[in-house]
């Protein structure tokens, strides 16, 4: 329901949004990353703790993954921006 709300709200924007999904290999993050990536006009990126997790994704999605990112370490989050 929250994902549907986000999709509805973001579709109304005139500018292509960039969305960063933290924890794209986790249960919730993986689903959110895959569903939002289906929107062709959005730039959806995901984060992974380890590069080895990238192999779990099909190539088009794997290219949009950033690793290594540990959300408990502020320095790795700062490096994203």
Secondary structure, DSSP 8 states (H G I E B T S, - for coil): -HHHHHHHHHHT-SS--EEEES-TTSHHHHHHHHHHHT-TT-EEEEE-S-GGGGGGS-HHHHTTEE-S--TT-HHHHHHH-
